[in-house]
Amino acid sequence: MADVTVIDDLDDERFGQFRVKERSLASRAQKRDDAGAGLFLAEGDLVVERAFAAGCVPTAALVDVDRVPDVAHRLGCPVYGGGPRVRSVVQQLGLPLTILALFERPPRPTVAELGATAHRLVVVEAVDNPVNIGAIVRNAAALGWDGLVLDHTSADPLARRSLRVAMGTAFSLPHARTRHLAADLGALAGIDLYALTPDRTATPLADVAPAGRAAVLVGSERAGLSAELLAISTPVTIPMAAGVDSLNAASATAIACWALRPES
């Protein structure tokens, strides 16, 4: 059983680690480190449970002293408790959750390593909204895709908001990050690349039937995919009603993951 240390003082220095801004948990350099560096914050018992089950190493947790989640008893790290007022200030959420926990950021594969084993990949370029990244992760994981590749300008799948939206599914969907997206994708062998575009002259998504391994590429909602990525991919489109040019990036990815899903 976890030994919960109850603290009611908002200024207690042991709460400080939970209140720091995300960039203080992991610097830009640490987020780019494939070996794993820095920390991430998991919120809610489901996300904490999934992070712990995936082998992520916890360093500290904050719990509801009246409703200590079962996972807190298994973390093996310092566990602090506070009432609703303390937790609402620390978590900065209207409805305090029963637990949040800090974890060491795990190592991740390179694009080449991920591409060598994945059957279906989602590739994102310049998608900088963590809510979109979280939704994309959840869509891909739910529909049986097995890898995510991001360029260096896209939001972090382990960001606080990304994890909350993805409900912790980021831990079942390995991801790779690169500063050389087009070059790394071009070096992958045996993976057909399909680029989502609002261009009405592109191949309708419903007409695409990958015979083997495949990747779907999605870009930012304003600029779309770069010309460099479009040049190495087959452009595909989701037909829209008159007067509407495109879907939000996460919604478009969900449709593409369903249409191009691997055979069961």
C-alpha positions as CSV (number, residue, x, y, z in Angstrom):
1,M,0.0,0.0,0.0
2,A,1.2,3.5,-0.8
3,D,2.2,5.7,2.2
4,V,0.4,8.9,1.4
5,T,1.9,12.1,2.9
6,V,-0.9,14.6,3.4
7,I,-0.1,18.2,2.8
8,D,-2.6,21.1,3.2
9,D,-0.2,24.0,2.6
10,L,-0.3,25.3,-0.9
11,D,3.2,26.8,-0.5
12,D,4.7,23.5,0.5
13,E,7.8,23.0,-1.7
14,R,6.8,19.4,-2.4
15,F,3.9,20.7,-4.4
16,G,6.2,22.8,-6.6
17,Q,7.1,19.9,-8.9
18,F,3.5,19.5,-9.9
19,R,2.9,23.2,-10.5
20,V,5.8,23.9,-12.9
21,K,5.1,24.8,-16.5
22,E,5.5,22.0,-19.0
23,R,8.7,23.4,-20.6
24,S,10.3,23.1,-17.2
25,L,9.5,19.4,-17.1
26,A,11.2,18.7,-20.4
27,S,13.2,21.2,-22.4
28,R,13.1,21.4,-26.2
29,A,16.4,19.5,-26.3
30,Q,15.1,16.8,-24.0
31,K,11.9,16.4,-26.1
32,R,14.1,15.8,-29.1
33,D,16.2,13.1,-27.3
34,D,15.3,9.7,-28.5
35,A,17.0,8.1,-25.5
36,G,14.4,9.6,-23.2
37,A,15.1,12.7,-21.0
38,G,13.0,15.0,-18.8
39,L,9.6,14.3,-17.3
40,F,5.9,14.3,-18.4
41,L,2.8,14.8,-16.3
42,A,-0.1,12.2,-16.5
43,E,-3.5,13.2,-15.2
44,G,-6.3,11.0,-14.1
45,D,-6.3,7.4,-13.0
46,L,-6.7,5.9,-16.5
47,V,-3.8,7.9,-18.0
48,V,-1.6,7.2,-15.0
49,E,-2.5,3.5,-15.1
50,R,-1.7,3.2,-18.8
51,A,1.6,5.1,-18.4
52,F,2.6,2.8,-15.5
53,A,1.5,-0.4,-17.4
54,A,3.6,0.7,-20.4
55,G,6.7,0.7,-18.2
56,C,7.1,4.4,-17.7
57,V,8.9,5.2,-14.4
58,P,7.0,7.4,-11.9
59,T,8.8,10.0,-9.8
60,A,6.0,11.5,-7.7
61,A,2.2,11.5,-7.4
62,L,-0.5,13.7,-6.0
63,V,-3.8,12.1,-5.0
64,D,-7.2,12.8,-3.5
65,V,-6.8,11.8,0.1
66,D,-10.5,10.7,0.3
67,R,-10.3,8.6,-2.9
68,V,-6.8,7.2,-3.4
69,P,-6.8,5.3,-6.7
70,D,-5.6,1.8,-6.7
71,V,-2.8,2.6,-9.1
72,A,-1.2,4.9,-6.5
73,H,-0.5,1.9,-4.3
74,R,1.6,0.3,-7.0
75,L,3.7,3.2,-8.3
76,G,6.6,2.9,-5.8
77,C,7.3,6.6,-5.7
78,P,6.5,9.4,-3.1
79,V,2.7,9.9,-3.0
80,Y,1.3,13.2,-1.7
81,G,-2.3,13.9,-0.7
82,G,-4.4,17.0,-0.6
83,G,-8.0,18.1,-0.4
84,P,-10.0,19.6,-3.3
85,R,-8.8,23.2,-2.8
86,V,-5.1,22.1,-2.9
87,R,-5.5,19.8,-5.9
88,S,-7.6,22.4,-7.9
89,V,-4.9,25.0,-7.5
90,V,-2.1,22.5,-8.3
91,Q,-3.8,20.9,-11.3
92,Q,-5.4,24.1,-12.6
93,L,-8.6,22.2,-13.5
94,G,-12.1,23.1,-12.6
95,L,-12.8,19.6,-11.4
96,P,-9.8,18.1,-9.6
97,L,-8.8,14.6,-10.6
98,T,-8.1,11.8,-8.2
99,I,-4.5,11.5,-9.2
100,L,-1.7,13.1,-11.3
101,A,1.8,11.7,-11.5
102,L,5.1,12.7,-12.9
103,F,7.0,10.1,-15.0
104,E,10.4,10.0,-16.6
105,R,10.0,10.4,-20.4
106,P,10.6,7.0,-22.0
107,P,13.0,6.3,-25.0
108,R,11.4,6.2,-28.4
109,P,12.3,4.6,-31.8
110,T,13.8,6.4,-34.7
111,V,11.7,6.8,-37.9
112,A,13.8,4.0,-39.5
113,E,13.2,1.7,-36.5
114,L,9.5,2.4,-36.4
115,G,9.1,2.0,-40.2
116,A,10.9,-1.3,-40.1
117,T,8.1,-2.9,-38.0
118,A,4.9,-0.8,-38.5
119,H,2.2,-2.0,-40.8
120,R,0.2,1.3,-40.7
121,L,1.8,4.7,-39.9
122,V,0.2,8.1,-39.3
123,V,2.6,11.0,-40.2
124,V,2.0,14.5,-39.1
125,E,3.7,17.7,-40.3
126,A,3.3,21.1,-38.5
127,V,0.3,20.0,-36.4
128,D,1.2,22.2,-33.4
129,N,-2.1,21.9,-31.4
130,P,-1.7,19.3,-28.6
131,V,-5.5,18.7,-28.7
132,N,-5.3,17.7,-32.3
133,I,-2.3,15.5,-31.6
134,G,-4.1,13.8,-28.7
135,A,-7.1,13.2,-30.9
136,I,-5.0,11.8,-33.8
137,V,-3.2,9.4,-31.4
138,R,-6.5,8.2,-30.0
139,N,-8.0,7.7,-33.5
140,A,-5.0,5.8,-34.8
141,A,-4.7,3.6,-31.7
142,A,-8.4,2.8,-31.7
143,L,-8.4,1.8,-35.4
144,G,-5.5,-0.5,-35.2
145,W,-2.7,1.6,-36.5
146,D,0.7,0.9,-35.0
147,G,2.9,4.0,-35.3
148,L,3.1,7.8,-35.4
149,V,5.8,9.9,-37.0
150,L,6.0,13.6,-36.2
151,D,8.1,16.4,-37.6
152,H,10.0,18.6,-35.0
153,T,7.3,21.4,-35.2
154,S,4.4,19.3,-34.3
155,A,3.0,19.1,-30.7
156,D,4.3,16.5,-28.2
157,P,2.2,13.3,-27.8
158,L,3.3,13.3,-24.2
159,A,2.2,16.9,-23.5
160,R,-0.3,17.3,-20.7
161,R,-3.3,18.2,-23.0
162,S,-2.3,15.6,-25.6
163,L,-2.3,12.8,-23.1
164,R,-5.6,13.9,-21.6
165,V,-7.4,14.0,-25.0
166,A,-5.8,10.7,-26.0
167,M,-6.9,9.0,-22.7
168,G,-3.4,7.6,-22.4
169,T,-3.4,5.7,-25.7
170,A,-0.1,7.3,-26.6
171,F,1.6,4.6,-24.6
172,S,0.2,1.9,-27.0
173,L,1.1,3.8,-30.1
174,P,4.9,4.2,-30.5
175,H,6.0,7.5,-32.0
176,A,9.1,8.9,-33.6
177,R,10.1,12.5,-34.1
178,T,12.4,13.9,-36.7
179,R,13.8,17.2,-38.1
180,H,14.1,15.6,-41.6
181,L,10.7,14.2,-42.2
182,A,10.7,13.9,-46.0
183,A,14.2,12.4,-46.1
184,D,13.4,9.9,-43.4
185,L,10.1,8.9,-45.0
186,G,11.8,8.6,-48.4
187,A,14.3,6.2,-47.0
188,L,11.6,3.7,-45.8
189,A,11.2,0.7,-47.9
190,G,7.9,-1.0,-48.7
191,I,5.5,1.6,-47.3
192,D,3.0,3.4,-49.6
193,L,2.6,7.0,-48.7
194,Y,-0.8,8.7,-49.0
195,A,-1.0,12.4,-48.5
196,L,-4.3,14.0,-47.4
197,T,-5.1,17.1,-49.4
198,P,-8.2,19.2,-50.0
199,D,-7.2,19.3,-53.7
200,R,-10.4,18.0,-55.5
201,T,-8.3,16.6,-58.3
202,A,-6.6,14.1,-56.0
203,T,-7.6,10.5,-55.8
204,P,-10.7,10.0,-53.6
205,L,-9.8,8.2,-50.4
206,A,-12.5,5.6,-51.0
207,D,-10.7,4.5,-54.2
208,V,-7.5,3.7,-52.4
209,A,-6.8,0.1,-51.3
210,P,-3.3,-0.5,-50.0
211,A,-2.0,-3.9,-50.9
212,G,0.6,-3.8,-48.2
213,R,2.1,-1.5,-45.6
214,A,0.9,2.1,-45.8
215,A,1.2,5.6,-44.2
216,V,-1.2,8.4,-44.2
217,L,0.2,12.0,-44.1
218,V,-1.6,15.0,-42.6
219,G,-0.5,18.6,-42.4
220,S,-1.5,21.8,-40.6
221,E,-5.0,23.0,-41.1
222,R,-3.9,26.2,-42.8
223,A,-1.0,25.3,-44.9
224,G,-1.5,21.6,-45.4
225,L,1.4,19.4,-46.3
226,S,4.6,20.7,-47.7
227,A,5.4,20.4,-51.4
228,E,8.3,18.2,-50.4
229,L,6.0,15.6,-48.8
230,L,3.4,15.8,-51.5
231,A,6.2,15.1,-54.1
232,I,7.0,11.7,-52.5
233,S,3.4,10.6,-51.8
234,T,0.1,9.8,-53.6
235,P,-2.3,12.7,-53.0
236,V,-5.7,11.5,-51.7
237,T,-8.8,13.5,-50.8
238,I,-11.9,13.2,-48.7
239,P,-14.7,14.6,-50.9
240,M,-16.5,17.6,-49.3
241,A,-19.9,19.1,-49.6
242,A,-20.1,22.3,-51.7
243,G,-18.7,25.3,-49.9
244,V,-16.6,23.3,-47.5
245,D,-12.9,22.8,-48.3
246,S,-11.7,20.4,-45.6
247,L,-12.0,18.8,-42.2
248,N,-10.1,19.5,-39.1
249,A,-6.8,17.5,-39.0
250,A,-7.9,15.0,-36.3
251,S,-11.2,14.4,-38.0
252,A,-9.6,13.8,-41.4
253,T,-7.1,11.5,-39.8
254,A,-9.9,9.4,-38.2
255,I,-11.6,8.9,-41.6
256,A,-8.4,8.0,-43.3
257,C,-7.4,5.6,-40.6
258,W,-10.8,3.9,-41.0
259,A,-10.7,3.8,-44.8
260,L,-7.1,2.5,-44.9
261,R,-7.2,0.4,-41.8
262,P,-5.3,-2.9,-41.8
263,E,-7.2,-6.1,-42.5
264,S,-8.2,-7.9,-39.3
